[in-house]
Amino acid sequence: MKRQALALAMPALLVGAAVLLSAASALASTSGVVISEFRFRGPAGGNDEFVELLNTSSGPVDVSGWRLEGCAGASGAASVRATIPAGTTLAAGQHFLFVNSAGTVAGDATYGTGIADDGGARISTSGGAAVVDGVGSADGAVDVCREGAGLTIPTANGDNSFERRSGGTQDTDDNVADFEGPKAGNPQGSGSTPGPVVATIAQVQGASHLSPLNGRSVVAEGIVTARRTAGGRGFWIQDPVGDGNAATSEGVFVFLNQAPAAQIGDRVRVTGTVSEFRGGCADPCTPAAGSGFNNLTITQIGSSNSQVQVVSSNNGLPAATVLGTGGLLPPTETIDDDASTTRDIEVTNDFDPADDAIDFYESLEGMTVRLDSGAAVVGPTKSFGEITLLPNGGSWATGLRTPRGGILLGGYLDGNPERITVDDEILRDLITPRPANAMPNMDVGAVVTSPVVGPLDYTFANYKIQATTTPTFLASPIEREETTAPRDQELLVATFNVENLSAIDPQAKYDELAELIVHNLKAPDLIGIEEVQDDNGAPPPASRDDGTVVATQTWSRLIAAIQAAGGPLYVHRQIDPVNNADGGAPGGNIRVGFLFRTDRGLSFTDRPGGDATTPVAVVDHPSGPRLTLSPGRIDPANPAFVDTRKSLVGEFRFRGKRLFVVVNHFSSKGDDQPLFGRFQPPTRFSEVARHGQAQVVNDFVDDILAADPGAYVIVLGDINDFEFSETVDILEGGVLTSLVKTLAPAERYSYVFEGNSQVLDQILVSDPLAERLVEYDVVHVNAEFALQASDHEPSVARIEMTGSK
């Protein structure tokens, strides 16, 4: 392609090796149209020849009146062979084919005079005003068509042609460097499959969540900034210059599905197809495919090592974009406020990185970003190697901070988008054998003392920095809390989700739970336990899903561990579920139950007959309300409890005073759309079930209080919803109070999810007990720590039970 004819299409390609400087100026055209393939003479020296054009730019080019000219090698003269009709426009990647009228190939335009083997051909604009591109033979004494020394073209080259490298896009103004052949011809006209287009990374990414070149074959250049050698193997490239538009990312992931050959610092020219990869959702991706349907996509270029040309090596890496002070500050309250009727931001979205955090992070997708030293850990290291940080210690965060260094979920409308997840996928790739986790164990309140640098990725519904070096940190000062032991006339009640405890768990888990119960919770009189599995746990292997529903061994091991830790003898009450009818891990048969000690005056009133399907009822007895079954399940056939844990009620006495206690584990939030998902605002599908469950339990409490307005009722467990939620409003129903609301707002949390501290576990009491409350305490022993016995915090309530009533 003649340099005098073309101006700028890929300014980012101007940085690199000397050979690329020539190519860049040639490609820097408002047209980008090149001769992509040609054949002179044709079989047996005849005129079965063609000249193929390709629009390598990412936009349409008007080629009206452009001319194919043939060059005579000896004289150097060029004469017109054919003219493109007026009104002809080549779309991005579209071909145009000139063919000799004496040949057998069908084309878009024909010419009659053949092109000599020792001559050449060129394309000029209308009227011959400027030469666009040219090819020619090295044999001609003078050839104004060829670029460089020219090609060696056989006199009788059969069905062989010369094809431009990189799918028709490579252009260094040197025919020998740019073309390969002779090879079998593949002439393509305007109706053929579009060819690749030369695009900057910014053009591939576009100012949107989906690439404007999605599905197109492209050729793009950048410097390799990071490599992924396991899992979704490939590498990230970044344009070191960029387009100056803050809304378009300058980085992109190149998916190879094989270990990359290119090394960090290599400048590469990649030929491949742009695609939008939606993790966790196999094609066809439908709502039935699961949670992956709600994920955003990653824009990537699908390629192979053979399609990656290393242009130069040992280049300096593009400067990382700082997130935080001295760099870019993400929105701190708004994830997205441009909701449309479809709610799918990939379809209809006012792309606004300045205002919407989901667009802000998208505008950096694939780019190298950096958090400076001093980032605060608000989500501890998870078993899969992630931490959640607030840049600059959270100095500019607007979310309410907890006393122990976390950040509190700010309600449904503020998910604290200033927090950022850091992942260890690249770090794991550097270790042999590859571990499950390469991130150091950090607790909430730790401070990262080194910069965190890496490409911005998106996996499992979150934008994440894939760290390229292992962070150093200052350990958190927080310690596991201990609650206050009860006095003689105080009842100590707790709720504790023990996270899928089963008889096949290692003894270490039982010992850790027992230690917490005895020493940190001060051996409560009564504990509502959630997430107890059956005696052979959940698959794998599949043989464990064998119909076993009893959990005798699980309860016995926990009780024994508590005694071994110096605690009292506990007993339990529970009801085995119907196999695989209560949700949770298939085959695990999760359930709720009661652990209680009897040495301080608490006893359980057993009334036989309770089973998985028989509902318990309240009867008005002369001595006061009583349960027909104890323990008993509350309306287990109610549609609200389909595929989830059924609420269990038991009747107790503490030093002569009757207590009705309901332990719950409402439906999880697993079906909800994620904060950083494609649908905005996210729909909380799961709360429909919780609303129904809350109403069932509230109605049951109403039955008790109708028989005795002064009854002592405790409703506790993993409610799986926030204290400000409609679920809790329904559950309270004017007759119960959630005790977590007695805490200061910054202390209202029992769970840390993706760095957001929030309430899931609660204890609610009827008014007569609320008046007797001494203290409510969320005992922080798990959720803020990298090493956990459970992912939930236990909560306790001390209640004064003196007096005759």
N, C-alpha and C positions, 0 to 999 in steps of 0.2 A: 504494500500500500504506500503510495507516494506521500511523503511527509508534507509537501507543500499543499496538499489537498485537504488534510484532516487536522482538526483541532482537538478537543478534549472530551474523552468519555470515561477514562479511568485515571484521575489525577493521583489516586493512591498508589498506582503502579509505578510512579516515577522514581520511587525509592528502591534501589537494589543494584544489581550488577550492571556493568556497562552495556551488555547486550540488551538488557531490559529497558534501558533509557531510550534506545531507539524504538523498541517495541511500544513503549508507553506513548511516545509522541505520535506514532502511527495510529495507535488505538484511540488516541485522544481526539476523536472525531465526533462531530454532531451527527454523522451518518453511521459509521461502523460497518459499512457494507464492504465485503471483500470478495475476491474470487476464491471460492472455497474448494473447487475441484475443476479439472479440465482434462480433455483428451484431444490431441491434435492428430489429424489424419484418420486414425482408427484402424480396424482390422485390415491386414494385407495392404496397407498403404492407401486405403480408400479415404472417403470423407465422412465416415461415421464418427463424427467428433462432436464435442459439446464444451460449453463453458458455463459453470454453475456459480451463481452468486449466493451469498448468505448475509442477512442482516444480523450482525453479531451484537448490535446494541440492544438495550432493554426497552426501547420504544420504537414506534413506527417511523419509517423513512420514506419520503416521497421521491420516487425514482423516475418520475415522468421525464421523457426525452433523453434519459441517459443512453449512452452509446457503447456498443461493443465494437472495438477497433482491432484490426489485424495488422501486425507489423511484419514487414519483409526484412529478413535478416541481413541481406547484402546491402540494400539501399538505406535501411533504417526508416523507411517511410511507413506511416500508419494510415490506414484507410478504414472508413466506416463499413462494418459488416451488417449491423442491425441496430434499430432504435427501439427503446422501450416505449410503448404507447402512453399517451397522455392519460393522467388520472390513475396511474399505477402507484400503489403504496405497498411497501413491504413491512409487514408486522414484525415485531421482535422475533428472531429466530426463523423467519420465513425465507425460503429459497426462491430464486428465479433462474430458469434454465434456458440458455441459448443452445440451439441444435442446428447442425448442418441439414439442409433440406434433402441432401442425398443420403442421409443416414437412416438408421432404424429407430433412433431414440425419439420419443415424443417430448416436446418441450413447450415453453411459454412463448418463445419467439424463434424464428428461423432465419438462416442466412444461406447464401448460395456459394460464395467464394470461400474455399478452404483456407486454413491457416497453415503456413509452411512449418515443417518440423524444425527448421533452423531459424524460425521467426518467433512470434509471440502474440499475445493478446492483451488488451488493456480495456479498462472501463473509464469513461469520462462522463462528466456531467453534461447537461443539455447544451448542445452547440459546441461541445468540446472545450467548454470554458476552463475546466480543471480536470486533471487526471486523478482518478480515485484509487485505482489499484492496477497492477500489471504483473504478468508472468511471461517468461521468455526463455529461449534456448541459449545455452552457452556457445552454440556453434556459429551464431550470426556474427559477422564482423562488426555490425552496428545494430543495436536493438534498443529502441526507446521504450520498449514494453517491460523488459526484465528488471528485476530488483536484485542488486548484487551481481555476482558473476553469471547467474543464469543456470538453468538445469540442463542435464544431459538427457536429451529426449531421443530415444531410438527412432530410426527412420520407419521401421515397420514394428510398431509397438503393440500389435494385436489389440486385445481388448483392455489394454492397460491404461491407467490414468494416473495423474498426480493429484494427491489430496492434501489439503492444508492440515497440519497437525492440530491437536487439541480440539478435535471435532469441528475443525474449520475456523478456529478463532485465533490461532497463534500468528502473530504478525510482527516480525522484526525488520521488515524491509529487506529481507534477504531470502530469495526464493529457495536457495539450497537449504537454509536453516528451517524454513517454514513449511516446506512440502516434503512428503514422503512418496516414494514410487520409483519405477512404475509398479502399479498394483491393480487388482481387479476394480473396474469402474463401478460407481454407485451414483449415477446422476439423479438429482432430485430437483423437482420443480416446485412451483408455488403451492401445489396441493399436497405435498408430501408432509411427513411428520416434521414439525419445527425443529430446527437445529439448536445447538447451544448458543447462548448469548453471553457476551462479556459483561460482567456486572461487578460493581463494587460491593463490598460486604454490606454497606449501608443500603444499597439498592436491593440486595437480597432480603435484608431484614425489613425495610420499609418502616414508616411511622404508623405501625399498627401491630396487633397481636398475631396476625397471619401475614406471611410473606406475599407481596404482590406478584412474586415469581414462583409461587407454590406450584409444583408439578412440572416446572420448566427445567431444561438442561442448561446449566450455566458454567462459565469459566470465571473463577474469582481468585484473587491473590491476597495473601496476607502472611504474617509472620506467626509461626507456631509458638504459642504461649504456654500450653500445657497439654499433657497427653493422658489418655485413659487407656490402660492396657488390659483391663479386665471388664467384664460386664458389657456395657454398650461401648465397645472399643472404637477409638478414633482420637482426634485431637482438636483443640481450639485454635483458630487463627484470628488475627486482629489486624486491621488496617492501621498502620502507624501514623497516617496523616488524617484520614477521615474526611467527611463531607461538610463539617461545620454545623450540622443540624443536631441539636441535642436530643431530638425525638427519635433519631435513628441510631441503632446500635452499630458499632464498628467491629463487633466480634461475632463469630458464628462457630458452631460445632460441626466438624466434618466426621460423619459416621462411616466407618470402614468395615465394621464387623470382623475385624482382624487386627492384630497388633500393628500399630503404625510404624512405618519405617522412618518417616520424617522425625527429626529431632527438634527439641526446643531451640529457638533461634534461627531455624531454617526459614527462608522465604520460599513459599511454595505457590505453585499455580495449580489449582484444583479444578478438574472437570467432573461434574456430577449433577445429580438431579436434586432440586430443592424440594424438601418435604416438611410437613408439620407432624412431628412425632408426639403422640399423646401417650404418655407412660401409663401402664396399668390397664390399657384398653386395647385389646387385639381387634383387628379389622374383621368384620365391620363393627365399628364402635357404636353401640347402641346403649340406651339407658339400662337395658337388661344386663349389660356387660359388667356392671358393678360401679364402684366409686371412681374408677379411672375415667368414666364418661364425664365427670365433673372437672377433671384436670385441664389446665391450660396446656398448650402444645409448646414444644421446643422447635424453633426453626433450625433445620440442619441441612447440610449438603451431603447426600449419599454418594459415596465414591468407593474407590479401591486404591490400594497402594500403586497399582499400575497407572492410575489416572492422576497421580500426584507427582508433579514435576518440581524437583528442588532447584530453585533458581540460584540461590546463594545460601551460604551457611554462616553461622556465628554472628548473626545480626543482633544488635541491641533490641531488647524487648520494648514494646510500646509502654509508655508510662501508665501505671495503674491509676484508675479513677478513684479518688478518695471519697468514701462515704462518711460524712460527718464534718466536724469543724475544719475549715480550710478547704473543703471540697463541696460535694453535693449533699444537701440535706433532704432526705425523703419526707413526704408528707407524714405528719405524726398522728393524724386522727382519721383521715379519709382514705379508705381503700379504693372505693369507687362510688361516685355519686351521679353517674350518667346513665342510670338504668333506663332501659327501653321496655317496650311491651314483651319483647322476646327474652330479655335479660341476658342474652348470650353476647358477651362483649367481643367475641370473635366475629360476630355477624354485624352488629350495630354498636358502635362505640365511638364516642367523641374522645379521641385519643388525647389525653391531657396529662403528661408526665409531671407538670408543675403542681397539679392539684390532686391527682389520684395516684395513690401509692402503687396500685397494680400496673398502671401505665409507666410510672417512674422506673420500676424495676425491669419492666419489659424493654424500656429504651436502653438498658444496659446489658441485656441478655447476651451471654457469650463473651463479654468484655472482661478484662482483668480489672478487678476492683480491690480496694484496700481499706481495712479498718486500722487506724493507728493504734499504737500501744495505749492501754488504758480502758479497753472495752470491758463492760461489766457483764458477767455471766448471770442471766436471768432464767435460763433453762439448763439444768445440769446435763452432763454427758450422758447420753442414752446408750443402751447396749449396742445399737447399730451405728454409733460413732458420730452423733450430732450434738452440738451445743447451740444455745441461742444467746445472742449478745445484744447489748445496747452500746452503740458507738460512743466514744468519749465519756464512758462511765455513766451515760444517761443524762449528761448535763443539759441537753436540750430536749429530752423526752418530755412529753406532756402527760403521759399516763401516771397514775398514782403509784408511787413506789411503796413496797412493803417494808416493814421494819428490818427484815432480814436480807434485803437486797434485790428482791424480785420486782416485778411490775404487774399491777392488778389489771385484769381484763376490765376495760372501760365500758362495759355494756354491749348491746348488740351492734351499736353504730361505731364503736371505737375498738378495733381489735389490735391496737398498738402497732401500726405498721412500721414504726421506727425500729422495732427489733428485727434482727436478721439471723438466720440460721447458718451455721458453718458445718460443713460435712467433711468426711475424711476419706472419700473414695480414692482420691489420688494418693493420699498418704498410704493407704492399704496396698496400692499397686507397687509401692516402693519396697515392700517387705516380703521376703520369701521364707516360709510359705505365707501366703496372703492371709492375714488375720481377719477376724470378724469385726474388729474395732481397733483403730490405730489412734484414737483421740485420747489424750490424757484425761483421767477422771477429775472433773471440776464440779464443784457444788455451786449452787446459787450464792452469790456474794463474792465469788472469786473475781480476780481482775487479771485480764490477759496482759502480759507485759511485753509482748512482741507484736509487730504488725501482723495482721491476718491478710494474706494476699492470695488471690486465685480467681479463676473465671466464675462469672455469675451463672449458675445453672438453675434448673427447675426440675424437681423430682418430688413425688408424693405430695403434690398440691402446695408446694412452697418454693419460693426463690431461695437459693442457697449459694453461698460461696464455697467452692471446692478448694479447700486450703492446699497450697503447694508446699508448705513447710509446717512442721509440728509446732503449735503454739506453746509458748512458755507462759507461766501464770503465777500469781500470788494467791496462795490458798485462801479459801473463804474462812472468815472467823466464826461462822455459825456452828453451833453444836446441837446435838439432838436434845430436845426439850424433855423435861419431866413435869408432869402435872402434880398438883397438891393431893396428898393422900386424904381420904375422907376421915372425918371425926366419927365418933361413936354413933351418933344419930343421923349421920348423913348417908344417903344412898348414892353410890358412884355408878353411873350408867355410861356406857360407851358404845360407839359404832365403829366397826373396823372392816374394811374391804381387804381381804388377805390375798387377793390376786391369783385366782385359779389354783388354789391349794388342793393338791391331790396326794393320795397315798404313795405315788411314785416319785414325788419330789425328793430331792436330797435332804438329809437330816439337817444340813446347815440352814435351810430355809425355815424349818420348824424351830430350830434353836434361836434364830434371829427374831422370829415372831414372838416366841415365848419371852425372850429378853425384853422386848418392847412392852409386852403386856404386863409383866411382873414389875419391872423397874421404871419404865417411863410412864405407863398408865396407872401404876400403883395398884395392880390387880383389882380391877373394877368388880363390883358385885354382879353386874349384868353386862354382857357384851352382845350386841347384835352383830352377827358375823355374816359377811357377804362373800360370795365367790368360793364356796367349797365345792369341789368336784367329787365324782364318785371314786371308788377305790382303785380303779385302773386308769383314771385320768383320760385325757383326750388323745386321739391319734396325732401323729403317726406312732406306731404302725396301725394300719387299719384294723388289725385284730383286736385292738382295745375297744372298738365300737361294737361290743359283743352283747349288748343289752344289759350290762351291769349298771345298776342305779344306786345301790347302797353305798354309803360313805362311812361305814363304821370304822374302818382303819384310818381314814383321814382324820376324823374327830378324835379317835383314841391317841393317835400320834401327837396331835396338838396338845391334848390334855396332859399327856405324859411329859412332853417337852416343857410345859409350864411348871409342872412339879419339879422337874430336874433343874429348872432355873431358880428354884427357891420359892415358887408360888404355891398357892393353895390348891386343893383338889377341886377341879371344875367338873360339872356335868353338862350335858347338852340335850337339847330338844330340836328336832327337825322333822321334815316329812320328805321322803324320797319322791322325786318327780317321775312322771311318765318318761320313758326313754326318748331322748332327743326332742322333748316338747317344750323345754324352757329356755331355748336360746343358748348363747355362749358357744364355746368350741364344740363342734359335733363330736358326740361320744363322751363328752366330759360331764354332762348332766349337772350343770351348775345349780346351786340352791343357796338359800339363806337359812339361818338357824340361830339358836340362842346358846351361849355359853354362860353359866352362872355358878357362883359359889354359894354354899349354904351355911358357912361358918359365921356369918355376920347377921343372920336373921332373915335371909331371903329364902323363899321356898317357891316351888312351882306347883301349880294346881293341875294335876293330870286329869283329863277327861277323855276317855278312849274314843276311837272311831275316826279320828282324823286321817285322811289319806290324800293322794294327789288330786282327786277329782271331787271330793265331797266338800261343799261349802260350809263354813262355820257360820253360826248365827248368834245373836244376842237375845237372851231371854230375861224378862223382868222377874226376879225372884224376891221373896220377902226379905232376904238378907241383902238385896241389892242386885244389880245386873250381873249376869254370869254368862260364860260362853258355853255353847252346846258341845264344842270340841276344844280341847286344849292339849297340845297345839292344834290349830286348824288353819286351813287356807281360806283366804277371803275371796269369795266369788271366783274360783279358779277358771270357770268356763266363760267368764266375761270376755268378749272379743278384744278388749283392751289389753288382755294378758296373753294373747296369742304369741307363741315363740319368745316368751320372756319369763323371767323369774316371777313366781307367784308370791304375793305378800303373805306373811305368816304371823298369826297372832297367838299370844300365850297369856295365860292368867297367872299372875304371881301374887305373893304376899310378902311384905317386908314389915316384920315386927307387928303383925296383925293388920296392916293396911293393905287393901287390895289394889293391885296395879294391873292395867291392861297394856300390854306392850306389843307393838306391831313392827316387825323388821321387814324392810323393803329393799329391793334392788330393781329400780325402774329401768325401762329400756334405754340402751346406750345411745350416744349421739352419732354412732357410726354411719347412719344413713343420711346425715345432714350434708349439705353442700359446704365445701371448705371456704375459709375466709379469702384465700387467694385462688379461687376457682374461676371457671369461665362464666358462671352464672352469678350475676350481681343484681341486687343483694342476694346473699345465699339464702336458700330456703331451708328451714329447720324441719325437715320431714318427720324426724323422730319424735318431736314434741307432741304430735297428735296422739300417739300411744301413751305418752307420759301424762297428758291431760286426762285421758280416760282412766288411767291407773290411779292418779291422784283423786279423781272424783269417786272412784270405787272405795278407796280407803277413807276418804272424808265422809262418805255416806255411812260407812261402818262405824266411824267414831261418833257420828250423829246419833246412831242407834244406841250406843253406850250412854251418851250424855242425855238422851231422851229419857232413859230409865233412871239416870242419876246425874243431874247437872254438876255435881261436885266430884264426879269420878276422876280418878288419877289415870290419865292416858298418856302414854309415850309412843310416839311414832318416829322411827329412826331408820337410818340406813343410807345406802348410796342412792340418792334421789336422782342423780345424773342430770341435775339442772341447777341453775343459779338461784341465789336467794332472791333476786329481783325478777325471776321468771314467772310466767303465768302458771306454770306447773305448781310452784310453791304457793301462789295465791289460791289456787283451787284446793290444794292440800290443807292449807290453813283454814280456809272456809269460814273464818270468823270464830272458830272454836279452838284452834291450835296456834301456837307461836313458834316460829323457827328461831331457835336460840342463837344461831349465828348472827342474827340481826342485833343482838345485844353487844356485839363486839364493835370496836372502832372500824370504820370502812376499810382502812389499810390492812386490817388483820383478818378480813373475811376471805379466807381461801383454804382449801383442803387438797388441792390438786394443782399441778403445773403442767399445762399442755402447750407444747411448742413455745415455751417461754412466757405464756400468760398464766399468772396465778389466778385461780378461780375456785368457786364453791361447787362441789358436787355432793359431799357427804354432810348430812344434817341430822340434828335431833330436834324434834318438835314436841311440845307438851301442851296439855290442856291448861286452862287458866289456873285451876287450883294448884297445879305443880309449878307453873310459872311464878306464882307468888312465893314459892318455897325455894326458888333457885338461889344457890350460893355462888356458883361460878360455872361458866361455860368455857371450855378450852379446846381449841384445835391444837393438838400436840404435834409439833413439827418434827417428825422423825424419819420421813421417807421421801416425800415428793421433791424436796429441794436438794436431795443428795444423789450423787452418781451411783452409789452402792445402796440398794434399797431392798428391804424385805417385801415391800409392796409399793405400788405406785400411788397409793392413796394415803392421806394422813388420817389417823384415828381422831375422833372427837370424844370428849367426855363432858358430862354434866354432873355437878355435885348438888344434891337436892337435900334440904333439911327436912327430916321426917318426924320431928318431935310432935307431941300432942296426941290427943285421943282420936282425931279424925285424919 
